[in-house]
Amino acid sequence: MGLGQSSKAPVTDDSDEVNFDHFQILRAIGKGSFGKVCIVQKKDTKKMYAMKYMNKLKCVERNEVRNVFKELQIMQNLEHPFLVNFWYSFQDEEDMFMVVDLLLGGDLRYHLQQNVHFSESTIRLYICELSLALGYLRSKRIIHRDIKPDNILLDEHGHVHLTDFNIAAIVKEDLRATSIAGTKPYMAPELFQPFEGSHPGYSFSVDWWSLGITAYELLRGQRPYVMRSSTPANEILQTFHKVHPSYPAAWSLEIKSLLRKLLCIDAQKRISCLAELQDLDYVSNVNWDAVLSKQLPPGFIPNKRRLNCDPTFELEEMILESKPLHKKKKRLARKSRDQGSDGSPQNGQLQQRLDTVQRDFIVFNREKSRKARGDSESSDHSMTEKNKAIEDGQNNNVEPAAYISG
């Protein structure tokens, strides 16, 4: 897919914003409701990333712009070992782009479809790693609201990383949300209750229910409750009260106990925070520092000799896509030449909405923000040392050697 693009590193300086031309497009690896994903390489650093791109016109027509902006807003403030971390965002006249960590181990849905059997010990480590991610999100007052195998990616060593924040909620001081969002088979019972009158809403416990459903599905190859996206809410509520999940005899008592605590219909009695999970005997011998630093080896390691995704994504991009990414540069140049520098005019209200997207889009560069933060911390450290020297009665007219830059 890199056809038509130079792999030569562009000449840039620190003031340049990262844009589409700074990346070599390698191949398509996925698509979702909000756009498509491809593997890219940043030309100057040679680092590999995943790049999600979303067509502006489609997002406007489907009223998805708000969710895209919300995901950008949330992700720029997050960084954690078990999240898919966000690096850059930029736009051109056609698309909005998000560049994130590249995880080549595939998502857990793909591995379920490949009939991978996950052992109890592997699932236990997944639960520990994801619970650390959920504990971090809680500290940021974020409810993910869409935890499922499709949104959990593996790195090359088999560690899990949570992705897809486009329906996440940032909660206020009361730490509760009221809007309904999620994927029905993974949504907690309280999300199906009628939200009438003074309904208290829901909180972080919905993510722990979804974690329980996901863990059960990974262990058994099927979910504990049978429901579809088209199943009405009242039927789903009845299912929760009538159907009791079955736990195979071969499973250990400890994993059954943990899943029952995660799949507790009463949100007040459900495990719903990291501390409650860490109190369980089942994880009493877990070295949580080792989990956080990824020192505990997962039981399942993805195949490194293959790309762990559906190969049809690449074929679709090359053959069926009307505006393939690898031909963008030539397409935009031709459009500008044919229509003048004003670009393609849209009619009325649609053009206004596209103009609003162009104006309000959040440009982000984690490299630059890290550098700025590092410079600021270095400056603060220098000032602290200088103040210390003053307090210590040292000669303040002579700059100490430590401050002389090379």
C-alpha positions in Angstrom: 0.0 0.0 0.0 3.0 2.3 0.0 2.7 2.9 -3.7 3.1 6.4 -4.8 4.7 7.6 -1.6 8.3 8.4 -1.0 9.9 6.5 1.8 12.6 9.2 2.1 12.5 10.9 5.5 11.1 14.4 5.2 13.1 17.4 6.3 11.3 18.6 9.4 11.9 20.9 12.4 10.3 21.0 15.8 7.8 23.6 14.7 6.3 21.3 12.0 3.0 19.7 12.9 2.9 15.9 12.1 0.8 15.2 9.1 0.0 12.5 6.6 3.2 13.0 4.6 5.3 12.0 7.6 4.1 8.4 7.4 4.7 5.5 5.0 1.5 3.6 4.6 2.2 -0.2 4.7 -1.1 -2.2 4.8 -4.7 -2.2 6.0 -5.4 -4.3 9.1 -8.9 -3.5 10.3 -12.1 -1.4 10.1 -14.7 -0.4 12.6 -17.8 1.8 12.9 -15.7 4.9 13.0 -13.1 4.3 10.3 -10.3 2.0 9.1 -6.9 1.1 10.5 -3.6 0.6 8.7 0.0 -0.1 9.7 2.3 2.9 9.1 5.9 3.8 9.7 7.0 7.3 10.7 9.6 8.3 8.2 12.0 10.2 10.4 12.1 7.8 13.4 11.3 4.6 11.6 8.8 3.7 14.4 5.8 1.6 13.5 2.3 2.6 14.5 -1.4 1.8 13.8 -3.2 4.7 12.1 -7.0 5.0 12.3 -8.5 7.3 9.6 -12.1 8.5 9.5 -13.7 10.1 6.5 -15.1 13.6 7.6 -18.1 13.6 5.2 -19.2 10.1 6.5 -18.7 11.1 10.1 -20.8 14.3 9.6 -23.6 12.4 7.7 -23.7 9.8 10.5 -23.5 12.3 13.3 -20.3 10.6 14.6 -18.1 13.7 14.9 -18.9 14.3 18.5 -17.8 10.7 19.4 -14.6 11.1 17.4 -13.8 14.4 19.2 -14.6 12.9 22.6 -12.2 9.9 21.9 -9.5 12.4 21.0 -10.2 14.4 24.1 -10.1 11.3 26.4 -7.0 9.6 24.8 -4.7 12.6 24.8 -4.8 12.5 28.6 -4.2 8.7 29.0 -1.0 6.7 29.1 -0.8 3.2 30.6 1.0 -0.1 29.9 -2.4 -1.9 29.3 -4.0 0.7 27.0 -3.5 1.2 23.3 -1.8 4.6 23.7 -2.4 7.6 21.5 0.5 9.4 19.8 -0.6 11.8 17.1 -3.8 13.3 15.6 -4.0 15.4 12.4 -6.4 16.1 9.6 -6.6 16.9 5.9 -9.7 18.0 3.8 -10.9 14.4 3.5 -10.0 12.6 6.7 -9.3 12.8 10.5 -6.3 10.7 11.6 -5.4 9.1 14.9 -2.0 7.4 15.3 -1.7 4.9 18.2 0.5 2.0 19.5 0.8 -0.8 16.9 0.0 -4.2 18.5 0.6 -7.0 16.1 -0.8 -9.8 18.3 -4.4 -9.3 17.0 -7.5 -8.8 19.1 -9.1 -11.5 21.3 -12.1 -11.8 19.0 -9.8 -12.9 16.2 -8.2 -15.5 18.4 -11.6 -16.8 19.5 -12.6 -17.2 15.9 -9.3 -19.1 15.3 -10.5 -21.5 18.0 -7.7 -20.7 20.4 -8.1 -22.4 23.8 -7.2 -20.0 26.6 -6.1 -21.6 29.9 -7.3 -20.5 33.3 -3.9 -19.1 34.2 -3.8 -17.1 31.0 -7.3 -15.7 31.8 -6.2 -14.9 35.3 -3.3 -12.8 34.0 -5.6 -11.0 31.5 -8.0 -10.2 34.3 -5.1 -8.8 36.4 -3.7 -6.7 33.6 -7.2 -5.4 32.5 -8.1 -4.6 36.2 -5.0 -2.4 36.4 -6.2 -0.6 33.3 -9.6 -0.2 34.8 -8.1 1.1 38.1 -6.2 3.7 36.1 -9.3 4.7 34.1 -11.2 5.1 37.3 -8.5 7.5 38.6 -9.2 9.5 35.5 -13.0 9.2 36.0 -13.6 7.3 32.8 -16.0 4.5 32.2 -15.0 2.6 29.1 -18.5 1.1 28.4 -17.4 -1.2 25.6 -15.1 -3.9 27.0 -15.3 -7.0 24.8 -12.8 -9.3 23.0 -12.9 -7.1 19.9 -11.5 -4.2 21.9 -8.7 -6.1 23.6 -5.5 -6.3 21.6 -2.4 -8.4 22.3 1.2 -7.3 21.9 3.8 -9.6 20.5 4.5 -11.1 23.9 0.8 -11.8 24.6 0.0 -9.0 27.1 -3.5 -7.3 26.7 -4.2 -3.7 25.8 -7.6 -2.0 26.0 -8.6 0.1 23.0 -11.6 2.0 21.4 -12.7 4.9 23.6 -15.3 6.3 21.2 -18.3 5.6 23.5 -16.4 6.0 26.8 -17.9 8.4 29.4 -16.2 11.0 31.5 -18.1 11.2 34.8 -18.5 14.2 37.0 -18.2 14.6 40.8 -21.0 12.1 41.4 -19.1 9.5 39.4 -22.3 8.4 37.6 -23.4 8.3 34.0 -27.0 8.1 32.6 -26.7 7.8 28.8 -27.0 4.3 27.4 -24.1 3.0 25.3 -22.3 -0.3 24.8 -22.6 -3.7 23.0 -25.7 -5.5 24.3 -24.2 -9.0 25.0 -21.6 -7.3 27.2 -23.7 -4.6 28.9 -24.5 -4.8 32.6 -28.0 -5.4 33.9 -28.4 -1.9 35.3 -28.0 -0.4 31.8 -31.2 -2.1 30.7 -33.3 -0.7 33.6 -35.8 2.0 32.5 -34.2 5.4 33.2 -37.3 7.1 34.6 -37.7 9.8 37.2 -34.9 10.0 39.7 -32.9 7.0 38.3 -29.5 7.1 40.0 -27.6 6.1 36.8 -24.7 3.7 36.8 -21.0 3.8 37.5 -17.6 2.0 37.0 -19.2 -1.4 37.9 -20.5 -1.8 34.3 -17.0 -2.3 33.1 -16.3 -5.0 35.6 -19.5 -6.9 34.4 -18.2 -6.6 30.8 -14.8 -8.0 32.0 -16.6 -10.9 33.6 -18.6 -11.7 30.4 -15.3 -11.4 28.4 -13.4 -13.7 30.7 -16.2 -16.3 30.7 -16.3 -16.2 26.8 -12.6 -16.6 26.5 -12.6 -19.6 28.8 -15.6 -21.3 27.3 -15.8 -20.1 23.7 -19.3 -18.8 24.3 -21.0 -16.1 26.5 -23.0 -17.0 29.6 -26.2 -15.3 28.3 -27.6 -15.7 24.8 -28.7 -12.4 23.4 -28.3 -10.4 20.2 -28.0 -6.7 19.4 -31.6 -6.8 18.3 -32.9 -8.3 21.5 -35.3 -5.8 23.3 -34.2 -4.5 26.7 -37.1 -6.0 28.6 -36.3 -9.4 27.3 -32.7 -9.0 28.3 -33.6 -8.0 31.8 -35.8 -11.1 32.0 -32.9 -13.3 30.8 -30.7 -12.0 33.6 -33.2 -13.0 36.2 -34.3 -16.3 34.7 -31.1 -17.7 33.3 -28.2 -18.7 35.6 -24.8 -19.0 33.9 -23.5 -22.6 34.0 -19.9 -23.2 35.1 -18.2 -26.3 33.7 -17.1 -28.8 36.4 -13.5 -28.7 34.9 -13.1 -25.1 36.0 -11.5 -24.4 39.3 -13.6 -23.3 42.3 -11.5 -20.1 42.4 -12.2 -19.0 38.8 -15.9 -19.8 39.2 -16.0 -17.8 42.4 -14.3 -14.8 40.7 -16.7 -14.9 37.7 -19.7 -15.1 40.0 -18.5 -12.0 41.8 -18.0 -10.1 38.4 -21.3 -11.4 37.0 -23.3 -10.3 40.0 -26.6 -8.8 38.8 -26.7 -6.5 41.9 -24.2 -3.8 41.0 -23.7 -3.0 44.7 -22.5 -6.5 45.4 -20.4 -6.9 42.3 -16.6 -6.5 42.3 -16.2 -3.0 40.8 -12.8 -1.7 41.7 -9.2 -2.9 41.7 -8.9 -3.0 45.5 -11.9 -5.4 45.7 -10.3 -7.7 43.2 -6.9 -7.6 45.0 -8.6 -8.7 48.2 -9.6 -12.1 46.7 -7.7 -15.2 47.7 -7.6 -16.1 44.0 -5.1 -13.3 43.4 -3.5 -13.1 46.9 -0.2 -14.4 45.6 0.0 -12.1 42.6 3.0 -9.7 42.4 1.1 -6.6 41.1 4.3 -4.7 40.5 5.5 -7.5 38.2 2.1 -7.5 36.4 2.3 -3.8 35.8 5.9 -4.0 34.4 4.8 -7.0 32.2 7.3 -9.4 33.9 4.7 -12.2 34.2 4.7 -14.2 30.9 1.3 -14.8 29.4 0.3 -18.4 28.6 -0.7 -17.6 25.0 1.8 -16.0 22.7 0.5 -14.9 19.2 2.1 -16.3 16.1 4.9 -13.8 15.2 5.3 -15.3 11.7 1.9 -14.0 10.6 -0.3 -10.9 10.8 -3.0 -11.7 13.4 -5.9 -10.2 11.5 -8.3 -10.9 8.7 -6.4 -10.5 5.3 -9.6 -9.3 3.5 -9.1 -5.8 5.0 -6.1 -5.3 2.7 -8.0 -6.6 -0.4 -11.0 -4.3 0.4 -8.7 -1.3 0.6 -6.8 -2.1 -2.6 -9.8 -3.2 -4.7 -13.1 -2.0 -3.3 -12.3 1.3 -1.6 -13.3 4.2 -3.8 -10.8 6.6 -2.2 -7.8 4.3 -1.2 -5.4 5.9 1.3 -2.3 5.1 -0.7 -3.6 7.3 -3.6 -4.6 10.2 -1.4 -1.7 12.5 -2.3 -2.4 12.3 -6.0 -6.1 12.5 -5.5 -6.0 15.7 -3.4 -3.5 17.3 -5.8 -5.8 16.5 -8.8 -8.8 17.9 -6.9 -7.0 21.1 -6.1 -5.9 21.5 -9.7 -9.3 20.8 -11.1 -11.3 23.0 -8.8 -8.8 25.6 -7.8 -7.4 26.3 -4.3 -10.9 26.5 -2.7 -11.2 22.8 -2.8 -14.6 21.0 -3.3 -17.5 23.1 -2.3 -20.3 21.4 -0.5 -23.8 22.8 -0.3 -25.1 24.9 2.6 -25.5 23.2 6.0 -23.2 20.3 5.2 -20.3 22.6 4.3 -20.9 24.5 7.6 -20.6 21.3 9.5 -17.4 20.3 7.7 -16.0 23.7 8.4 -16.8 23.2 12.1 -15.0 19.9 12.0 -11.9 21.5 10.4 -12.0 24.3 13.0 -12.6 22.2 16.2 -10.4 19.2 15.4 -7.9 18.4 18.2 -4.3 18.3 16.9 -2.1 16.2 19.2 1.6 15.2 19.3 2.6 13.1 22.3 6.3 13.4 21.3 6.1 17.2 21.4 4.1 17.3 24.6 6.6 14.9 26.3 9.5 17.1 25.2 7.7 20.2 26.5 6.9 18.4 29.8 10.5 17.3 30.1 11.9 20.8 29.4 9.5 22.2 32.0 10.5 19.6 34.6 14.2 20.2 33.8 13.7 23.9 34.3 11.8 23.3 37.5 14.6 21.0 38.7 17.2 23.6 37.9 15.3 26.3 39.7 14.9 24.0 42.8 18.7 23.2 42.8 19.5 26.9 42.5 17.1 27.8 45.4 18.8 25.0 47.4 22.2 26.5 46.6 21.0 29.9 47.8 19.6 28.3 51.0 23.0 26.5 51.5 24.9 29.8 51.4 26.8 28.9 48.3 28.3 31.5 46.0 25.3 32.5 43.9 27.3 34.7 41.5 28.9 31.6 39.9 26.9 29.2 37.7 27.5 25.7 39.0 29.1 23.3 36.4 25.9 21.2 36.4 24.0 24.0 34.6 26.5 24.4 31.8 24.9 22.8 28.7 27.0 21.0 26.2 
